[in-house]
């Protein structure tokens, strides 16, 4: 706790809201009586006993700071994605948000049980609703991180409802507030820019690989066609050589036949002349 001269209503609220619910009222009244500052004592006495769902969220905010930080960081990314209208990123983050909120609500329920509080399903739903509200609104996130809730939050609640849901000043939340340090915001934005650049590069790589694959398939198809045509050309050249040889052989046979035909023609003429002479001789013998 802060030193006596620096203690604030918010410090005392965090201290009291860390107690089991059954001890809250007596501890609050005792604390108020111990205060030397009448105005602060009045504020302490006015602190409301938190509803069970709020107490569970406060318990979670105190004892699960790293998990809460993870949720609030994701909340910041969600709001940035909504502002930038990055639909793909928003879809992915919303999926992460639903899974994370369910997991955190279950952890909060188990944490409450470990502290002796068995909560009903309606209370568990209110816890989940409160954590979900922190994902959509920076002020609601700060309220959850303050560990000073007096009642659960609703998604889309207005500023008046939010202020009434937190003990003390919302602006003095000491734990993991929704606003990350400037360096962290810068780093997250640089990471998001790098992620977008990576997605763009991966998309370009996928497109280039797809185009290369298409060209490679076409090249293989043309290569296969070239191989088939080359094989066919070899077949045709072989056929051409065979036909040329056959034509040459046929020409030689024709020339030989032409020579034989000439000789046969001469013999025919000689035989015709001999037959004519024989006919003449026969006729002369018949006349005698």
RASULFEN-V850793 format. One record per residue. N is the residue number from 1. RES is the residue in one letter. PSI is psi as a letter, one per 40 degrees, with the letter a starting at -180 (none if undefined). OMEGA is omega as a letter, one per 40 degrees, with the letter a starting at -180 (none if undefined). D_CENTER is the distance of its C-alpha to the mean C-alpha in Angstrom with 2 decimals. Layout:
# RASULFEN-V850793
n:N res:RES psi:PSI omega:OMEGA d_center:D_CENTER
n:N res:RES psi:PSI omega:OMEGA d_center:D_CENTER
This chain:
# RASULFEN-V850793
n:1 res:X psi:i omega:a d_center:45.74
n:2 res:X psi:i omega:i d_center:46.77
n:3 res:X psi:i omega:a d_center:50.39
n:4 res:X psi:d omega:a d_center:52.93
n:5 res:X psi:e omega:a d_center:53.49
n:6 res:X psi:e omega:a d_center:49.76
n:7 res:X psi:i omega:i d_center:48.77
n:8 res:X psi:i omega:i d_center:47.08
n:9 res:X psi:d omega:a d_center:46.55
n:10 res:X psi:d omega:i d_center:42.83
n:11 res:X psi:d omega:a d_center:43.73
n:12 res:X psi:d omega:i d_center:46.01
n:13 res:X psi:d omega:i d_center:43.53
n:14 res:X psi:d omega:i d_center:40.94
n:15 res:X psi:d omega:a d_center:43.75
n:16 res:X psi:d omega:a d_center:44.94
n:17 res:X psi:e omega:i d_center:41.57
n:18 res:X psi:e omega:a d_center:40.91
n:19 res:X psi:i omega:i d_center:43.89
n:20 res:X psi:i omega:a d_center:43.94
n:21 res:X psi:d omega:a d_center:44.49
n:22 res:X psi:e omega:a d_center:47.94
n:23 res:X psi:e omega:a d_center:49.04
n:24 res:X psi:d omega:a d_center:47.69
n:25 res:X psi:d omega:a d_center:50.66
n:26 res:X psi:d omega:a d_center:53.34
n:27 res:X psi:d omega:i d_center:51.46
n:28 res:X psi:d omega:a d_center:50.80
n:29 res:X psi:d omega:i d_center:54.48
n:30 res:X psi:d omega:a d_center:55.66
n:31 res:X psi:d omega:a d_center:53.40
n:32 res:X psi:d omega:a d_center:54.70
n:33 res:X psi:d omega:a d_center:58.28
n:34 res:X psi:e omega:a d_center:57.64
n:35 res:X psi:h omega:i d_center:56.49
n:36 res:X psi:e omega:i d_center:59.04
n:37 res:X psi:h omega:a d_center:57.35
n:38 res:X psi:d omega:a d_center:58.40
n:39 res:X psi:d omega:i d_center:55.66
n:40 res:X psi:d omega:i d_center:52.96
n:41 res:X psi:d omega:i d_center:54.70
n:42 res:X psi:d omega:i d_center:54.52
n:43 res:X psi:d omega:i d_center:50.79
n:44 res:X psi:d omega:a d_center:50.33
n:45 res:X psi:d omega:a d_center:52.53
n:46 res:X psi:e omega:i d_center:50.43
n:47 res:X psi:h omega:a d_center:47.18
n:48 res:X psi:i omega:i d_center:45.96
n:49 res:X psi:h omega:a d_center:45.09
n:50 res:X psi:i omega:i d_center:41.34
n:51 res:X psi:i omega:a d_center:40.23
n:52 res:X psi:d omega:a d_center:38.77
n:53 res:X psi:d omega:i d_center:35.12
n:54 res:X psi:d omega:i d_center:35.56
n:55 res:X psi:d omega:i d_center:37.24
n:56 res:X psi:d omega:i d_center:34.37
n:57 res:X psi:d omega:i d_center:31.86
n:58 res:X psi:d omega:i d_center:34.36
n:59 res:X psi:d omega:i d_center:34.66
n:60 res:X psi:d omega:a d_center:30.93
n:61 res:X psi:d omega:i d_center:30.85
n:62 res:X psi:d omega:a d_center:33.70
n:63 res:X psi:e omega:i d_center:32.72
n:64 res:X psi:f omega:a d_center:28.92
n:65 res:X psi:d omega:a d_center:28.47
n:66 res:X psi:d omega:i d_center:25.51
n:67 res:X psi:d omega:i d_center:23.52
n:68 res:X psi:d omega:i d_center:24.61
n:69 res:X psi:d omega:i d_center:23.61
n:70 res:X psi:d omega:a d_center:20.04
n:71 res:X psi:d omega:a d_center:20.02
n:72 res:X psi:d omega:i d_center:21.72
n:73 res:X psi:d omega:i d_center:19.47
n:74 res:X psi:d omega:i d_center:16.46
n:75 res:X psi:d omega:i d_center:18.88
n:76 res:X psi:d omega:i d_center:19.53
n:77 res:X psi:d omega:i d_center:15.93
n:78 res:X psi:d omega:a d_center:15.81
n:79 res:X psi:d omega:i d_center:19.05
n:80 res:X psi:d omega:i d_center:18.03
n:81 res:X psi:d omega:i d_center:14.97
n:82 res:X psi:d omega:a d_center:17.50
n:83 res:X psi:d omega:a d_center:20.03
n:84 res:X psi:e omega:a d_center:17.91
n:85 res:X psi:f omega:i d_center:16.68
n:86 res:X psi:g omega:a d_center:13.10
n:87 res:X psi:d omega:a d_center:11.86
n:88 res:X psi:d omega:i d_center:8.10
n:89 res:X psi:d omega:a d_center:8.58
n:90 res:X psi:d omega:i d_center:11.25
n:91 res:X psi:d omega:i d_center:9.59
n:92 res:X psi:d omega:a d_center:7.31
n:93 res:X psi:d omega:i d_center:10.62
n:94 res:X psi:d omega:i d_center:12.76
n:95 res:X psi:d omega:i d_center:11.30
n:96 res:X psi:d omega:a d_center:11.97
n:97 res:X psi:d omega:a d_center:15.26
n:98 res:X psi:d omega:a d_center:16.54
n:99 res:X psi:d omega:a d_center:16.03
n:100 res:X psi:d omega:a d_center:17.57
n:101 res:X psi:d omega:i d_center:20.41
n:102 res:X psi:d omega:a d_center:21.36
n:103 res:X psi:d omega:a d_center:21.50
n:104 res:X psi:d omega:i d_center:23.50
n:105 res:X psi:d omega:i d_center:25.83
n:106 res:X psi:d omega:i d_center:26.59
n:107 res:X psi:d omega:i d_center:27.32
n:108 res:X psi:d omega:i d_center:29.57
n:109 res:X psi:d omega:i d_center:31.35
n:110 res:X psi:d omega:i d_center:32.02
n:111 res:X psi:d omega:i d_center:33.18
n:112 res:X psi:d omega:i d_center:35.58
n:113 res:X psi:d omega:i d_center:36.93
n:114 res:X psi:d omega:i d_center:37.56
n:115 res:X psi:e omega:i d_center:39.64
n:116 res:X psi:e omega:i d_center:41.62
n:117 res:X psi:h omega:i d_center:39.97
n:118 res:X psi:h omega:a d_center:38.92
n:119 res:X psi:i omega:a d_center:36.96
n:120 res:X psi:i omega:i d_center:36.76
n:121 res:X psi:d omega:a d_center:33.76
n:122 res:X psi:d omega:i d_center:34.59
n:123 res:X psi:d omega:i d_center:34.62
n:124 res:X psi:d omega:i d_center:31.31
n:125 res:X psi:d omega:i d_center:29.87
n:126 res:X psi:d omega:i d_center:31.43
n:127 res:X psi:d omega:a d_center:29.86
n:128 res:X psi:d omega:i d_center:26.36
n:129 res:X psi:d omega:i d_center:27.19
n:130 res:X psi:d omega:i d_center:28.41
n:131 res:X psi:d omega:i d_center:25.34
n:132 res:X psi:d omega:i d_center:23.24
n:133 res:X psi:d omega:a d_center:25.65
n:134 res:X psi:d omega:a d_center:25.00
n:135 res:X psi:d omega:a d_center:21.31
n:136 res:X psi:e omega:a d_center:22.36
n:137 res:X psi:h omega:a d_center:25.49
n:138 res:X psi:d omega:i d_center:26.43
n:139 res:X psi:d omega:i d_center:30.00
n:140 res:X psi:d omega:i d_center:29.08
n:141 res:X psi:d omega:i d_center:26.97
n:142 res:X psi:d omega:i d_center:30.10
n:143 res:X psi:d omega:i d_center:32.24
n:144 res:X psi:d omega:a d_center:30.29
n:145 res:X psi:d omega:a d_center:30.31
n:146 res:X psi:d omega:a d_center:34.06
n:147 res:X psi:f omega:a d_center:34.91
n:148 res:X psi:f omega:i d_center:37.64
n:149 res:X psi:i omega:i d_center:36.50
n:150 res:X psi:e omega:i d_center:39.39
n:151 res:X psi:i omega:a d_center:37.50
n:152 res:X psi:i omega:a d_center:33.92
n:153 res:X psi:i omega:i d_center:31.86
n:154 res:X psi:i omega:i d_center:30.49
n:155 res:X psi:h omega:i d_center:27.41
n:156 res:X psi:e omega:i d_center:28.80
n:157 res:X psi:i omega:a d_center:32.14
n:158 res:X psi:i omega:a d_center:34.35
n:159 res:X psi:d omega:i d_center:35.67
n:160 res:X psi:d omega:i d_center:39.02
n:161 res:X psi:d omega:a d_center:37.53
n:162 res:X psi:d omega:i d_center:35.36
n:163 res:X psi:d omega:a d_center:38.41
n:164 res:X psi:e omega:a d_center:40.40
n:165 res:X psi:e omega:a d_center:37.82
n:166 res:X psi:h omega:i d_center:38.23
n:167 res:X psi:h omega:i d_center:41.42
n:168 res:X psi:a omega:a d_center:42.57
n:169 res:X psi:h omega:a d_center:40.90
n:170 res:X psi:d omega:a d_center:37.13
n:171 res:X psi:e omega:a d_center:37.09
n:172 res:X psi:f omega:i d_center:38.29
n:173 res:X psi:h omega:a d_center:35.49
n:174 res:X psi:e omega:a d_center:35.86
n:175 res:X psi:b omega:a d_center:32.86
n:176 res:X psi:g omega:a d_center:29.17
n:177 res:X psi:i omega:a d_center:29.22
n:178 res:X psi:d omega:a d_center:26.28
n:179 res:X psi:h omega:i d_center:27.02
n:180 res:X psi:i omega:i d_center:25.86
n:181 res:X psi:i omega:a d_center:28.21
n:182 res:X psi:d omega:a d_center:28.13
n:183 res:X psi:d omega:a d_center:27.10
n:184 res:X psi:d omega:i d_center:24.16
n:185 res:X psi:d omega:i d_center:23.07
n:186 res:X psi:d omega:a d_center:23.48
n:187 res:X psi:d omega:a d_center:21.56
n:188 res:X psi:d omega:i d_center:18.62
n:189 res:X psi:d omega:i d_center:18.71
n:190 res:X psi:d omega:i d_center:19.07
n:191 res:X psi:d omega:i d_center:16.09
n:192 res:X psi:d omega:i d_center:14.01
n:193 res:X psi:d omega:i d_center:15.71
n:194 res:X psi:d omega:i d_center:14.99
n:195 res:X psi:d omega:i d_center:11.22
n:196 res:X psi:d omega:i d_center:11.48
n:197 res:X psi:d omega:i d_center:13.83
n:198 res:X psi:d omega:i d_center:11.73
n:199 res:X psi:d omega:i d_center:8.89
n:200 res:X psi:d omega:i d_center:12.03
n:201 res:X psi:d omega:i d_center:13.68
n:202 res:X psi:d omega:i d_center:11.06
n:203 res:X psi:d omega:i d_center:11.09
n:204 res:X psi:d omega:i d_center:14.86
n:205 res:X psi:d omega:i d_center:15.11
n:206 res:X psi:d omega:i d_center:13.51
n:207 res:X psi:d omega:a d_center:15.93
n:208 res:X psi:d omega:i d_center:18.74
n:209 res:X psi:d omega:i d_center:18.36
n:210 res:X psi:d omega:i d_center:18.37
n:211 res:X psi:d omega:i d_center:21.48
n:212 res:X psi:d omega:i d_center:23.07
n:213 res:X psi:d omega:i d_center:22.64
n:214 res:X psi:d omega:i d_center:24.29
n:215 res:X psi:d omega:a d_center:27.05
n:216 res:X psi:d omega:i d_center:27.59
n:217 res:X psi:d omega:i d_center:27.97
n:218 res:X psi:d omega:i d_center:30.42
n:219 res:X psi:d omega:i d_center:32.25
n:220 res:X psi:d omega:i d_center:32.74
n:221 res:X psi:d omega:a d_center:33.98
n:222 res:X psi:d omega:i d_center:36.44
n:223 res:X psi:d omega:i d_center:37.52
n:224 res:X psi:d omega:i d_center:38.28
n:225 res:X psi:d omega:i d_center:40.21
n:226 res:X psi:d omega:i d_center:42.12
n:227 res:X psi:d omega:i d_center:43.02
n:228 res:X psi:d omega:a d_center:44.28
n:229 res:X psi:d omega:i d_center:46.28
n:230 res:X psi:d omega:i d_center:47.71
n:231 res:X psi:d omega:i d_center:48.78
n:232 res:X psi:d omega:i d_center:50.31
n:233 res:X psi:d omega:i d_center:52.05
n:234 res:X psi:d omega:i d_center:53.53
n:235 res:X psi:d omega:a d_center:54.74
n:236 res:X psi:d omega:i d_center:56.27
n:237 res:X psi:d omega:i d_center:57.92
n:238 res:X psi:d omega:i d_center:59.39
n:239 res:X psi:d omega:a d_center:60.57
n:240 res:X psi:d omega:i d_center:62.00
n:241 res:X psi:d omega:i d_center:63.92
n:242 res:X psi:d omega:a d_center:65.22
n:243 res:X psi:d omega:i d_center:66.30
n:244 res:X psi:d omega:i d_center:67.90
n:245 res:X psi:d omega:i d_center:69.88
n:246 res:X psi:d omega:i d_center:70.88
n:247 res:X psi:d omega:i d_center:71.96
n:248 res:X psi:d omega:i d_center:73.99
n:249 res:X psi:d omega:i d_center:75.64
n:250 res:X psi:d omega:i d_center:76.43
n:251 res:X psi:d omega:i d_center:77.96
n:252 res:X psi:d omega:i d_center:80.16
n:253 res:X psi:d omega:i d_center:81.22
n:254 res:X psi:d omega:i d_center:82.00
n:255 res:X psi:d omega:i d_center:84.08
n:256 res:X psi:d omega:i d_center:85.97
n:257 res:X psi:d omega:i d_center:86.57
n:258 res:X psi:d omega:i d_center:87.73
n:259 res:X psi:d omega:i d_center:90.26
n:260 res:X psi:d omega:i d_center:91.38
n:261 res:X psi:d omega:i d_center:91.67
n:262 res:X psi:d omega:a d_center:93.96
n:263 res:X psi:d omega:i d_center:96.16
n:264 res:X psi:d omega:i d_center:96.25
n:265 res:X psi:d omega:i d_center:97.26
n:266 res:X psi:d omega:a d_center:100.10
n:267 res:X psi:d omega:i d_center:101.27
n:268 res:X psi:d omega:a d_center:101.11
n:269 res:X psi:d omega:i d_center:103.29
n:270 res:X psi:d omega:a d_center:105.70
n:271 res:X psi:d omega:i d_center:105.85
n:272 res:X psi:d omega:a d_center:106.40
n:273 res:X psi:d omega:i d_center:109.27
n:274 res:X psi:d omega:i d_center:110.78
n:275 res:X psi:d omega:a d_center:110.55
n:276 res:X psi:d omega:a d_center:112.26
n:277 res:X psi:d omega:i d_center:115.02
n:278 res:X psi:d omega:i d_center:115.53
n:279 res:X psi:d omega:a d_center:115.72
n:280 res:X psi:d omega:a d_center:118.34
n:281 res:X psi:d omega:a d_center:120.38
n:282 res:X psi:d omega:a d_center:120.24
n:283 res:X psi:d omega:a d_center:121.45
n:284 res:X psi:d omega:i d_center:124.37
n:285 res:X psi:d omega:a d_center:125.46
n:286 res:X psi:d omega:a d_center:125.41
n:287 res:X psi:d omega:a d_center:127.63
n:288 res:X psi:none omega:none d_center:130.26
